[in-house]
Amino acid sequence: MSTESSVQQYKCPNCAAELRFHPKKQGFLCEYCGSFFTPEECKAANERIRTEEKEQTPRKDEFAEGNNLYYCPSCSAELMTDVNTAATECCYCHNPVVLKGRLSGEYRPSKVIPFKITKDEAHNIFRGWCKKRWFLPKSFTSTSQLLHMQGVYVPFWVADCDVHGQMRAVCKQIHTWSSSDYRYTETKEYDVFRDATLKFEGIPADGASKIEDTLMEAIEPFDYRGTVDFEMSYLSGFLSDKYDVNKSQVFPRVRNRAVNGSDQLLRGSMTGYQSVRVTQSDMQVLQTNWQYMLLPVWFMTYKYHDKTYSFAINGQTGKQAGTPPLATGKLLGICAAVAVGCTLLGTIFGLIGGMMP
């Protein structure tokens, strides 16, 4: 007869890291993100987490059988497709990729936003973007370069956060008026306090280390009303990046956006004053609910003078962003032409001036 024993581990409701009991605070502290929870809050959150994990198990098993995982030996990217899509090129370095096997069910997304922007539309958006930039290399806008633009489902962690915020400020109302030959100023000072619970929905953070976070933020927002339950069929004809940054790692970015947003909202509620001086601002993320989604992006990279440039288009809305390469030859040529033109004008005006009486 054997006796099984288990150790109860509690996960942080915000970042899913392990919680440790803090004797002095008599509660659970996350050493990773700094969140603190009472025993009651911790128990309720972990019961919810375990229920969600049980419900997702059948779908994870199905997902593990329906994908192909490709590996790029040049840049180490790992790309996912459905079993009917042949991945032949890495979207990051344009080198051939090789089949690696299957991706485990732990990487199954819960939602996906399907592509709405076609490849032809993405090409037109790119050409329009390039027309506003004079000093691009010719090869950057060539047809052969456009062939490297690929539709990629980028892995995103999308978070809903509950934030408890408290703010205290010294606010002033200043009233001035004139009477006879005198001008009067009346200043009233108030101690203003705000205490609120705020809910933020759909804070995104990409989970791919090879894509710049600032580039993905630049093509936001995505319209989550377009999300559907994930099915492998949506990947047909597209690539999907495998997340290599987990939600524990992206939580600091999410927390900063939630905390900064809460701070701005509470500051913005202090209206009707000529001056507001915040003396205390305390924002605590109480709970974070996560969804792992695939969001559509038309993505292209370009290598110029040993530096890689990236361009991205939101595959749902068409919003674009990127850092354009600078063709120094074009720039120097135009500068030289301007210099020659200025010299000629100076010579002409000098001759005209010399001919005048």
C-alpha positions in Angstrom: 0.0 0.0 0.0 1.4 3.4 -1.0 0.5 6.8 0.1 0.6 9.6 -2.4 1.5 13.1 -1.2 1.4 16.3 -3.0 2.6 19.8 -2.4 0.2 22.6 -3.1 1.7 25.3 -5.2 0.0 28.6 -5.8 0.4 30.6 -9.0 0.4 34.4 -9.2 -3.0 35.6 -10.6 -1.1 38.2 -12.6 1.9 36.5 -14.1 1.5 32.8 -13.3 4.8 32.6 -11.5 5.0 30.7 -8.2 3.8 32.5 -5.0 5.6 32.3 -1.7 4.1 32.9 1.7 5.3 36.1 3.4 5.3 35.6 7.2 5.3 39.3 8.1 2.6 40.3 5.7 0.6 37.1 6.3 -0.1 36.7 2.6 1.4 35.5 -0.6 4.0 37.5 -2.5 5.1 37.1 -6.1 8.9 37.5 -6.2 8.8 37.9 -9.9 6.3 40.7 -10.4 5.9 42.0 -6.8 2.2 41.4 -6.5 0.7 40.6 -3.1 -2.5 38.6 -2.3 -4.3 37.6 0.8 -4.8 33.8 1.3 -8.5 34.2 0.3 -7.6 36.0 -3.0 -4.9 33.4 -3.7 -7.2 30.4 -3.2 -10.0 31.8 -5.4 -7.7 32.7 -8.2 -6.0 29.3 -8.3 -9.2 27.4 -8.3 -10.2 29.4 -11.4 -6.8 28.7 -13.0 -7.1 24.9 -12.4 -10.6 24.8 -13.9 -9.5 26.6 -17.0 -6.5 24.3 -17.5 -8.8 21.2 -17.3 -11.2 22.7 -19.9 -8.4 23.3 -22.4 -6.8 19.9 -22.3 -8.8 18.2 -25.1 -8.2 21.2 -27.5 -4.5 21.1 -26.7 -4.3 17.5 -27.7 -6.0 18.2 -31.0 -3.8 21.1 -31.7 -0.6 19.0 -31.2 -1.7 16.7 -34.0 -2.6 19.4 -36.5 0.5 21.5 -37.0 4.0 21.4 -38.5 6.9 23.1 -36.8 9.7 24.5 -39.0 13.1 25.6 -37.9 15.4 28.2 -39.4 19.1 27.1 -39.0 20.2 30.6 -39.8 18.4 32.8 -37.2 16.9 30.0 -35.0 13.3 31.1 -35.6 10.6 28.5 -35.1 7.6 28.9 -37.4 4.3 27.1 -37.2 1.9 26.1 -40.1 -1.0 23.8 -40.6 -0.2 20.4 -42.1 -1.3 21.6 -45.6 1.0 24.6 -45.8 4.6 24.2 -47.1 6.9 26.6 -45.3 9.9 27.2 -47.4 11.3 30.5 -46.3 12.0 32.2 -43.0 10.1 35.5 -42.7 12.9 37.1 -40.7 16.1 36.3 -42.7 14.7 34.8 -46.0 16.7 31.7 -45.7 15.2 28.2 -46.2 13.5 26.5 -43.2 13.4 22.8 -42.5 10.7 20.7 -40.9 11.3 20.1 -37.2 8.2 18.2 -36.1 5.1 19.0 -34.0 4.4 21.7 -31.6 3.0 20.7 -28.2 -0.5 21.5 -27.2 0.7 24.1 -24.6 1.2 26.5 -27.5 -2.4 26.3 -28.7 -3.9 29.8 -28.9 -7.4 30.4 -27.6 -8.4 33.1 -30.2 -7.3 34.4 -33.6 -8.0 37.4 -35.7 -8.1 36.3 -39.4 -6.4 38.3 -42.1 -8.6 41.0 -43.7 -5.9 42.7 -45.8 -4.9 40.7 -48.9 -1.3 40.4 -50.1 -2.1 42.8 -53.1 -3.5 45.3 -50.7 -0.5 45.0 -48.4 1.8 45.7 -51.4 -0.2 48.8 -52.3 0.0 50.0 -48.7 3.8 49.5 -48.7 4.2 51.4 -52.0 2.2 54.3 -50.6 4.4 54.3 -47.6 7.5 54.4 -49.7 6.3 57.3 -51.9 6.5 59.6 -48.9 10.2 58.8 -48.4 12.6 60.1 -51.0 15.9 58.5 -50.0 15.1 54.8 -50.1 17.4 52.3 -51.9 15.9 51.2 -55.3 16.1 47.6 -54.3 13.9 48.3 -51.2 10.9 49.0 -53.4 11.6 46.4 -56.1 9.3 43.6 -57.1 11.8 41.0 -55.9 11.8 42.6 -52.4 8.0 42.5 -52.3 8.1 38.8 -52.8 9.6 38.5 -49.3 6.6 40.1 -47.7 4.7 37.3 -45.8 1.6 37.0 -43.8 2.5 36.0 -40.3 0.2 35.3 -37.3 2.2 36.9 -34.5 1.8 35.4 -31.0 0.3 37.9 -28.5 -0.6 37.7 -24.9 -3.7 39.8 -24.4 -4.5 40.8 -20.8 -7.5 42.1 -18.9 -6.3 43.8 -15.7 -8.2 44.9 -12.6 -6.3 47.8 -10.9 -7.0 49.4 -7.5 -5.8 53.0 -7.6 -5.5 55.6 -4.9 -4.4 59.1 -5.5 -4.1 62.2 -3.4 -3.4 65.7 -4.7 -3.3 69.3 -3.7 -5.5 71.3 -6.1 -6.0 75.0 -6.4 -8.7 77.2 -7.7 -7.6 80.8 -8.4 -10.1 83.6 -9.0 -9.1 87.2 -9.8 -11.2 90.3 -10.1 -10.8 94.1 -10.1 -12.6 96.7 -8.0 -11.9 100.4 -8.4 -8.1 100.7 -8.7 -7.4 97.4 -7.1 -6.9 93.9 -8.4 -7.7 91.0 -6.1 -6.7 87.3 -6.3 -8.4 84.6 -4.3 -6.7 81.2 -4.0 -8.5 78.2 -2.6 -6.6 75.0 -1.9 -8.2 71.6 -1.7 -7.0 68.2 -0.5 -8.4 65.9 -3.2 -8.5 62.1 -2.9 -9.4 59.4 -5.4 -10.1 55.7 -4.7 -11.2 53.6 -7.6 -11.1 50.1 -9.1 -10.5 50.2 -12.8 -10.7 47.5 -15.4 -8.5 47.4 -18.5 -9.5 45.0 -21.3 -7.3 43.8 -24.2 -3.8 45.1 -23.3 -1.6 43.4 -25.9 2.0 42.3 -25.6 3.7 40.3 -28.4 5.3 37.0 -27.4 8.0 36.8 -30.1 11.5 37.9 -29.2 12.6 38.3 -32.8 10.0 41.1 -33.5 10.6 44.5 -32.0 8.0 45.4 -29.3 7.9 49.0 -30.5 7.1 47.9 -34.1 4.2 45.8 -32.9 2.9 48.6 -30.7 3.1 51.0 -33.6 0.6 49.0 -35.6 -1.9 48.8 -32.8 -4.8 48.8 -32.1 -6.4 45.5 -33.2 -10.2 45.3 -33.1 -10.9 42.4 -30.8 -14.5 42.3 -32.0 -13.0 40.4 -34.9 -11.6 37.5 -32.8 -12.8 34.0 -33.4 -12.1 30.7 -31.7 -8.8 29.3 -33.0 -8.8 26.6 -35.7 -5.8 25.4 -37.6 -7.5 26.1 -40.9 -6.9 29.9 -40.3 -3.1 29.2 -40.8 -3.6 27.8 -44.2 -1.3 29.8 -46.6 0.3 31.8 -43.7 3.1 31.3 -41.2 2.8 31.7 -37.5 5.6 32.5 -35.1 5.9 30.3 -32.0 6.0 32.3 -28.8 9.2 32.3 -27.0 8.4 35.0 -24.4 5.9 33.7 -21.9 3.3 35.7 -20.0 5.4 36.0 -16.9 8.0 37.8 -19.0 5.6 40.2 -20.7 3.7 41.0 -17.5 6.0 43.9 -16.6 5.1 45.6 -19.9 1.4 44.9 -19.4 1.5 46.1 -15.8 3.2 49.4 -16.8 0.5 50.1 -19.4 -2.2 49.3 -16.9 -0.6 51.4 -14.1 0.1 54.3 -16.4 -3.4 54.2 -17.7 -4.9 54.2 -14.2 -2.7 57.1 -13.2 -3.8 59.2 -16.2 -7.5 58.4 -15.6 -7.3 59.5 -12.0 -5.4 62.6 -12.8 -7.9 63.4 -15.6 -10.8 63.1 -13.1 -9.4 66.1 -11.2 -11.0 68.8 -13.3 -12.1 72.4 -12.5 -8.8 73.4 -10.9 -6.1 75.8 -12.2 -3.3 73.6 -10.8 -3.0 70.0 -9.6 -0.1 68.7 -7.7 -0.2 64.9 -7.1 1.4 64.0 -3.7 0.6 60.3 -3.7 -0.2 57.8 -6.4 -0.6 54.1 -5.6 -1.7 51.7 -8.3 -1.9 47.9 -7.7 -2.8 45.3 -10.2 -5.1 42.9 -8.4 -5.8 40.3 -11.0 -4.8 39.6 -14.7 -6.8 37.4 -17.0 -4.8 36.2 -20.0 -5.7 35.0 -23.5 -3.1 33.7 -25.9 -4.0 35.0 -29.4 -2.6 35.0 -32.9 -2.9 38.4 -34.6 -2.4 39.0 -38.3 0.6 41.0 -39.5 2.1 41.4 -43.0 5.8 41.4 -42.2 8.9 42.1 -44.3 12.6 42.5 -43.5 15.3 44.1 -45.6 19.1 44.0 -45.2 21.1 47.0 -46.2 24.7 47.7 -45.3 24.8 44.8 -42.8 21.7 46.2 -40.9 18.3 44.6 -40.9 15.2 46.9 -41.3 11.7 45.7 -40.6 8.3 46.8 -42.0 4.9 45.6 -40.7 1.3 46.1 -41.6 -1.6 45.3 -39.4 -3.3 42.5 -41.3 -6.7 43.6 -39.9 -6.7 47.4 -40.2 -3.9 48.2 -42.6 -2.0 50.4 -40.2 1.7 50.3 -41.1 5.0 51.1 -39.4 8.7 50.6 -40.0 12.1 52.1 -40.1 13.2 52.9 -43.7 16.8 52.4 -44.8 18.6 55.6 -46.0 20.3 55.4 -49.4 23.3 57.7 -48.6 24.3 57.8 -52.3 20.9 59.4 -53.2 21.2 61.8 -50.3 24.7 62.9 -51.1 23.8 63.3 -54.8 20.9 65.6 -54.0 23.0 67.6 -51.5 25.7 68.0 -54.2 23.1 69.1 -56.8 21.7 71.7 -54.3 25.2 72.9 -53.6 25.9 73.3 -57.3 22.6 75.0 -57.8 23.3 77.5 -55.0 26.8 78.2 -56.4 25.3 78.9 -59.9 22.7 81.2 -58.5 25.3 83.0 -56.5 27.4 83.5 -59.7 24.5 84.7 -61.7 23.4 87.2 -59.1 27.1 88.4 -58.8 27.2 89.0 -62.5 23.9 90.8 -62.5 25.1 93.0 -59.7 28.4 93.7 -61.5 26.5 94.9 -64.6 24.2 97.3 -62.8 25.3 100.9 -62.7 
